[in-house]
Amino acid sequence: MKNLVNQPVLLNDVEFKASQTLTSHKEWNWLNPQHGDIQHPANYYESSLADWHQFECLNADVECDVLVIGGGLLGASTALHLAEQGVDTVLVEKNRIGSGASGRNGGQLTPGLARWEAEEMIEHLSHADAKKLWHFTSTEAMDLIDSILERYDIQTARKRGHITAAVHQGHLVALTQSGDARKYLGEDHTQVVGQHELYEYVKSKNYFGGLIDRLGGHIHPLALNRGLIYGFCQQGGQVYEHTEVISMQEREDGIYVETTNGCIKARKSVVLAVHHASFKLLQEKNQTTIPFYTYVCTTAPLEIEINELLPHDHPVYDTQFQIDYYRGVSKNRLLFGGQGTGNCWNAEKTGHYLKGRIQHVFPQLEQVELDFVWSGTTDLTVNGATDSRKSESKFPIYAVHGWSGHGVAQTVRIGKAIADDFCGNSSDFEMLTQIQHQDILWGRALAPVVIPMAKGAYGLGAMMNPGKMVSF
Ligand SMILES: Cc1cc2nc3c(=O)[nH]c(=O)nc-3n(C[C@H](O)[C@H](O)[C@H](O)COP(=O)(O)OP(=O)(O)OC[C@H]3O[C@@H](n4cnc5c(N)ncnc54)[C@H](O)[C@@H]3O)c2cc1C
């Protein structure tokens, strides 16, 4: 039976309104008070979409073949691809669809596996394996998104082209090597340009040149997330929101999953698509990721046309360790993000910081007003690649985490890989599980200390050797 769920609808601009997600002090949204005194306002993404379907909370005991826990991009894509292959699948989300990182990110589509780009893949793997992994995380990831959007007729403001802008002359060497490594792996969408040519794309005097990437791009991530769920429901999938998984227990005939108000028996498998929260459910002492907080804002409509700043409408990452990233969104607004902190900053401090960064990059903007500011959480591994796992047990448990603030495109591709692995149709997920990860004993608890220490060490390194690029 198909659920009565609509495709997401993009608004012309925004509607200032209350968020339909539950509040959390670590994932907050701020709205400029001149748009109303709203206690828990929607962030830019929720505000720029029409109100959407609300799924009921699970209030009974149910059974399915596969249970997907988490309604972000990874969970939504896994569920869609399972259902498309005829697997009886249920998805549960503790808050609302896209209320985690998937509906709070920068919306930049870039290739790679978290912080592993082509060079890291060449360093760690054989040429054939590196080539396979690179294409999986780049050309295949982008093509998959396009094919889903077409198949289910989803509007997401998807645009092509991406820029990495060099903040130091020396970083152009690293960008040239990065483009060269991609060519070596058989993917040729990049071009390194100097200062004057880059200025045609980004009207900021801060850069020495950059890498133009025709493969990357940008997208409305919450629309994508809702679109994947729409597809899942079209395939007969069941979704429960406001349904938190509390514990899991493997028995003779399946995995029994306890949620707030009901129990789910997964007859064949469970997928943990809960990002940095995997460890709560896996109950592991040694963990492979450290969580950190990161921030995004959207300006009020600018006094000038956005194409006077970004004439080709390409989103930008810069090459600082403490990265600035930005892109144009609806009605001449600039969406701008950055920072990674061990403790969660408040809205005032974040707004002040991001506004300062916008004025630094585009001093020609005389007036910068922020309409929306919000926080998000992500997690990093020691080696920089995403940690993908499949348990050896009778009923496999899949888990993927360690995104380092990347993954909009790759969550979608990995979701398909999990579904294909479950159905025995491909070895793509097995390839991901071969990447070894280091345990970080108590790393998660120590995040507030470890993150500033690591930033301090990198900052010192950057001061001593500013031409060496260590970008996030
Ligand atoms: C501020 C920010 C900016 C970013 N910018 C970019 C970018 O520009 N480009 C890019 O590629 N990547 C970016 N990322 C990273 C990207 O957003 C993530 O890699 C991706 O969204 C991860 O998707 P996910 O589905 O694994 O996790 P999430 O979207 O976090 O989804 C996990 C879901 O699981 C739910 N959940 C957790 N525990 C339970 C439980 N016990 N029971 C039920 N449900 C549960 C949560 O509520 C959540 O909805 C950014 C991340 C952040 C935070």
The ligand as an ORCA input file, in Angstrom:
! r2SCAN-3c Opt
* xyz 0 1
  C      26.691     21.855      9.645
  C      27.053     20.767      8.689
  C      27.449     21.104      7.405
  C      27.744     20.094      6.488
  N      28.007     20.440      5.196
  C      28.171     19.470      4.271
  C      28.322     19.808      2.896
  O      28.240     20.971      2.493
  N      28.544     18.806      2.020
  C      28.597     17.496      2.407
  O      28.810     16.615      1.568
  N      28.390     17.146      3.700
  C      28.158     18.089      4.621
  N      27.928     17.743      5.924
  C      27.879     16.313      6.285
  C      26.559     15.648      5.892
  O      25.496     16.459      6.287
  C      26.481     14.280      6.599
  O      27.569     13.480      6.249
  C      25.213     13.514      6.242
  O      24.085     14.316      6.343
  C      25.084     12.296      7.167
  O      23.842     11.690      6.933
  P      23.294     10.580      7.911
  O      21.995     10.133      7.357
  O      24.353      9.558      8.118
  O      23.143     11.308      9.314
  P      22.030     12.321      9.885
  O      21.511     13.229      8.862
  O      22.650     12.920     11.104
  O      20.833     11.361     10.264
  C      20.860     10.493     11.371
  C      19.432     10.427     11.908
  O      19.358      9.409     12.894
  C      18.433      9.828     13.883
  N      18.702      9.044     15.095
  C      19.785      9.096     15.892
  N      19.668      8.221     16.917
  C      18.483      7.588     16.738
  C      17.789      6.572     17.464
  N      18.309      6.029     18.570
  N      16.568      6.156     17.018
  C      16.029      6.691     15.887
  N      16.653      7.660     15.166
  C      17.861      8.101     15.579
  C      18.729     11.318     14.032
  O      17.654     12.014     14.619
  C      18.998     11.714     12.593
  O      17.859     12.235     11.928
  C      27.677     18.723      6.886
  C      27.315     18.392      8.190
  C      26.996     19.396      9.086
  C      26.572     19.021     10.473
*
